[in-house]
C-alpha cells in the first residue's frame, strides 16, 4: 500500500495487532503509515494501551510527534474557516 492511499484507521488497527504480537518493527511501520494516510489522532495514540510494547521506542516518539503536528495544523485550519 502506498503512502497517502488506504484507510489510516484500519492501518492503525494493524499497528495495534502487530504490537500485541510483539512485532515492534511492523507495528512502527503501520503506525507511521496510518499517520501518512491521514489518521493522526494524537491524544489517542499517546495513551493507547494497545501500543504499550512500542511506546518507549525512539521511532514511536518521532511518529507521535508527527501525528501531534498534523493534528495541530488541522486544528488551525479549522479555526481559520
NURO-321191 format. One record per atom (N, C-alpha, C): residue number from 1; residue in one letter; chain; atom name; x, y, z. Coordinates in steps of 0.05 Angstrom, whole numbers, plus 5000, padded with zeros to 4 digits. Layout:
# NURO-321191
resi:resn:chain:name:east:north:up
NUM:A:A:CA:X:Y:Z $
...
***
This chain:
# NURO-321191
resi:resn:chain:name:east:north:up
1:X:A:N:5017:4977:5000 $
1:X:A:CA:5000:5000:5000 $
1:X:A:C:5018:5025:5000 $
2:X:A:N:5012:5044:4983 $
2:X:A:CA:5027:5068:4981 $
2:X:A:C:5018:5088:5002 $
3:X:A:N:5037:5105:5011 $
3:X:A:CA:5030:5126:5030 $
3:X:A:C:5011:5145:5016 $
4:X:A:N:4991:5155:5031 $
4:X:A:CA:4971:5173:5020 $
4:X:A:C:4947:5159:5009 $
5:X:A:N:4948:5132:5009 $
5:X:A:CA:4925:5117:5000 $
5:X:A:C:4917:5098:5022 $
6:X:A:N:4893:5088:5021 $
6:X:A:CA:4884:5069:5041 $
6:X:A:C:4870:5082:5064 $
7:X:A:N:4864:5067:5084 $
7:X:A:CA:4849:5076:5107 $
7:X:A:C:4867:5076:5131 $
8:X:A:N:4874:5101:5140 $
8:X:A:CA:4893:5104:5162 $
8:X:A:C:4883:5091:5187 $
9:X:A:N:4857:5092:5192 $
9:X:A:CA:4847:5080:5217 $
9:X:A:C:4850:5049:5217 $
10:X:A:N:4846:5037:5194 $
10:X:A:CA:4849:5008:5192 $
10:X:A:C:4879:5001:5195 $
11:X:A:N:4896:5017:5182 $
11:X:A:CA:4925:5013:5185 $
11:X:A:C:4933:5015:5214 $
12:X:A:N:4921:5034:5229 $
12:X:A:CA:4927:5037:5257 $
12:X:A:C:4919:5012:5272 $
13:X:A:N:4897:4999:5265 $
13:X:A:CA:4889:4974:5278 $
13:X:A:C:4910:4953:5273 $
14:X:A:N:4923:4953:5249 $
14:X:A:CA:4944:4934:5244 $
14:X:A:C:4968:4939:5263 $
15:X:A:N:4974:4965:5268 $
15:X:A:CA:4995:4972:5286 $
15:X:A:C:4990:4960:5314 $
16:X:A:N:4965:4962:5323 $
16:X:A:CA:4957:4951:5349 $
16:X:A:C:4961:4920:5349 $
17:X:A:N:4953:4907:5328 $
17:X:A:CA:4956:4878:5326 $
17:X:A:C:4985:4870:5326 $
18:X:A:N:5001:4884:5310 $
18:X:A:CA:5030:4878:5310 $
18:X:A:C:5043:4882:5337 $
19:X:A:N:5034:4903:5351 $
19:X:A:CA:5045:4908:5378 $
19:X:A:C:5038:4885:5396 $
20:X:A:N:5013:4876:5395 $
20:X:A:CA:5004:4854:5412 $
20:X:A:C:5019:4828:5406 $
21:X:A:N:5027:4825:5381 $
21:X:A:CA:5042:4801:5373 $
21:X:A:C:5072:4803:5378 $
22:X:A:N:5080:4827:5387 $
22:X:A:CA:5109:4831:5394 $
22:X:A:C:5126:4838:5370 $
23:X:A:N:5114:4845:5347 $
23:X:A:CA:5128:4852:5323 $
23:X:A:C:5131:4883:5323 $
24:X:A:N:5151:4893:5337 $
24:X:A:CA:5154:4922:5341 $
24:X:A:C:5159:4936:5314 $
25:X:A:N:5175:4925:5297 $
25:X:A:CA:5182:4939:5272 $
25:X:A:C:5157:4942:5254 $
26:X:A:N:5141:4921:5252 $
26:X:A:CA:5117:4922:5236 $
26:X:A:C:5097:4941:5249 $
27:X:A:N:5095:4941:5276 $
27:X:A:CA:5077:4960:5290 $
27:X:A:C:5085:4989:5284 $
28:X:A:N:5111:4995:5285 $
28:X:A:CA:5121:5022:5280 $
28:X:A:C:5116:5030:5251 $
29:X:A:N:5120:5011:5232 $
29:X:A:CA:5115:5018:5204 $
29:X:A:C:5085:5023:5199 $
30:X:A:N:5068:5007:5211 $
30:X:A:CA:5039:5011:5208 $
30:X:A:C:5030:5037:5221 $
31:X:A:N:5041:5043:5244 $
31:X:A:CA:5034:5068:5258 $
31:X:A:C:5042:5092:5241 $
32:X:A:N:5066:5092:5230 $
32:X:A:CA:5076:5113:5213 $
32:X:A:C:5058:5116:5188 $
33:X:A:N:5052:5094:5176 $
33:X:A:CA:5035:5094:5152 $
33:X:A:C:5008:5105:5158 $
34:X:A:N:4997:5098:5181 $
34:X:A:CA:4970:5108:5188 $
34:X:A:C:4970:5138:5189 $
35:X:A:N:4991:5150:5200 $
35:X:A:CA:4993:5179:5201 $
35:X:A:C:4996:5190:5172 $
36:X:A:N:5012:5178:5156 $
36:X:A:CA:5015:5186:5128 $
36:X:A:C:4988:5185:5113 $
37:X:A:N:4971:5166:5121 $
37:X:A:CA:4946:5162:5108 $
37:X:A:C:4924:5181:5118 $
38:X:A:N:4931:5198:5138 $
38:X:A:CA:4912:5218:5147 $
38:X:A:C:4899:5211:5173 $
39:X:A:N:4907:5191:5188 $
39:X:A:CA:4896:5185:5214 $
39:X:A:C:4917:5193:5234 $
40:X:A:N:4912:5216:5248 $
40:X:A:CA:4932:5227:5265 $
40:X:A:C:4920:5237:5292 $
41:X:A:N:4906:5219:5304 $
41:X:A:CA:4892:5225:5329 $
41:X:A:C:4911:5224:5353 $
42:X:A:N:4928:5244:5355 $
42:X:A:CA:4950:5244:5374 $
42:X:A:C:4942:5237:5403 $
43:X:A:N:4922:5249:5415 $
43:X:A:CA:4916:5243:5443 $
43:X:A:C:4910:5213:5447 $
44:X:A:N:4896:5201:5427 $
44:X:A:CA:4891:5172:5429 $
44:X:A:C:4916:5156:5426 $
45:X:A:N:4933:5163:5406 $
45:X:A:CA:4958:5149:5402 $
45:X:A:C:4975:5149:5427 $
46:X:A:N:4977:5173:5440 $
46:X:A:CA:4995:5177:5462 $
46:X:A:C:4987:5160:5487 $
47:X:A:N:4962:5152:5489 $
47:X:A:CA:4953:5138:5512 $
47:X:A:C:4942:5110:5506 $
48:X:A:N:4942:5102:5481 $
48:X:A:CA:4931:5076:5474 $
48:X:A:C:4946:5053:5487 $
49:X:A:N:4932:5038:5505 $
49:X:A:CA:4946:5015:5518 $
49:X:A:C:4953:4993:5498 $
50:X:A:N:4941:4993:5474 $
50:X:A:CA:4948:4972:5455 $
50:X:A:C:4973:4978:5439 $
51:X:A:N:4987:4999:5447 $
51:X:A:CA:5013:5006:5435 $
51:X:A:C:5035:5005:5456 $
52:X:A:N:5030:4991:5478 $
52:X:A:CA:5049:4992:5500 $
52:X:A:C:5077:4981:5494 $
53:X:A:N:5078:4962:5476 $
53:X:A:CA:5105:4950:5470 $
53:X:A:C:5123:4968:5455 $
54:X:A:N:5111:4987:5440 $
54:X:A:CA:5128:5005:5424 $
54:X:A:C:5130:5033:5436 $
55:X:A:N:5115:5039:5457 $
55:X:A:CA:5113:5066:5468 $
55:X:A:C:5141:5078:5475 $
56:X:A:N:5160:5062:5484 $
56:X:A:CA:5186:5072:5492 $
56:X:A:C:5207:5072:5470 $
57:X:A:N:5198:5064:5446 $
57:X:A:CA:5217:5064:5424 $
57:X:A:C:5221:5093:5413 $
58:X:A:N:5246:5101:5407 $
58:X:A:CA:5251:5127:5396 $
58:X:A:C:5235:5133:5371 $
59:X:A:N:5232:5113:5354 $
59:X:A:CA:5217:5116:5329 $
59:X:A:C:5187:5122:5335 $
60:X:A:N:5177:5110:5356 $
60:X:A:CA:5149:5116:5364 $
60:X:A:C:5146:5145:5372 $
61:X:A:N:5165:5155:5387 $
61:X:A:CA:5164:5183:5395 $
61:X:A:C:5165:5202:5370 $
62:X:A:N:5180:5195:5350 $
62:X:A:CA:5182:5210:5326 $
62:X:A:C:5155:5210:5311 $
63:X:A:N:5143:5187:5309 $
63:X:A:CA:5117:5184:5296 $
63:X:A:C:5095:5199:5311 $
64:X:A:N:5096:5197:5337 $
64:X:A:CA:5076:5211:5353 $
64:X:A:C:5078:5241:5351 $
65:X:A:N:5103:5250:5349 $
65:X:A:CA:5107:5279:5344 $
65:X:A:C:5096:5288:5317 $
66:X:A:N:5100:5271:5297 $
66:X:A:CA:5090:5277:5271 $
66:X:A:C:5059:5279:5272 $
67:X:A:N:5047:5260:5286 $
67:X:A:CA:5017:5260:5289 $
67:X:A:C:5008:5285:5305 $
68:X:A:N:5023:5292:5325 $
68:X:A:CA:5016:5316:5341 $
68:X:A:C:5016:5341:5323 $
69:X:A:N:5037:5343:5307 $
69:X:A:CA:5040:5367:5290 $
69:X:A:C:5018:5367:5269 $
70:X:A:N:5011:5345:5257 $
70:X:A:CA:4990:5344:5237 $
70:X:A:C:4963:5351:5250 $
71:X:A:N:4958:5341:5274 $
71:X:A:CA:4933:5347:5287 $
71:X:A:C:4931:5377:5294 $
72:X:A:N:4953:5389:5303 $
72:X:A:CA:4954:5418:5308 $
72:X:A:C:4949:5434:5283 $
73:X:A:N:4962:5427:5261 $
73:X:A:CA:4958:5441:5236 $
73:X:A:C:4929:5439:5227 $
74:X:A:N:4917:5416:5230 $
74:X:A:CA:4889:5412:5223 $
74:X:A:C:4871:5429:5240 $
75:X:A:N:4877:5431:5266 $
75:X:A:CA:4861:5448:5284 $
75:X:A:C:4862:5477:5275 $
76:X:A:N:4886:5486:5268 $
76:X:A:CA:4890:5514:5259 $
76:X:A:C:4874:5519:5234 $
77:X:A:N:4874:5500:5216 $
77:X:A:CA:4859:5502:5191 $
77:X:A:C:4829:5505:5197 $
78:X:A:N:4819:5489:5215 $
78:X:A:CA:4791:5490:5222 $
78:X:A:C:4784:5517:5235 $
79:X:A:N:4801:5527:5252 $
79:X:A:CA:4796:5552:5265 $
79:X:A:C:4796:5576:5246 $
80:X:A:N:4811:5573:5225 $
80:X:A:CA:4813:5595:5205 $
80:X:A:C:4789:5597:5187 $
81:X:A:N:4774:5576:5186 $
81:X:A:CA:4750:5575:5169 $
81:X:A:C:4725:5583:5184 $
***
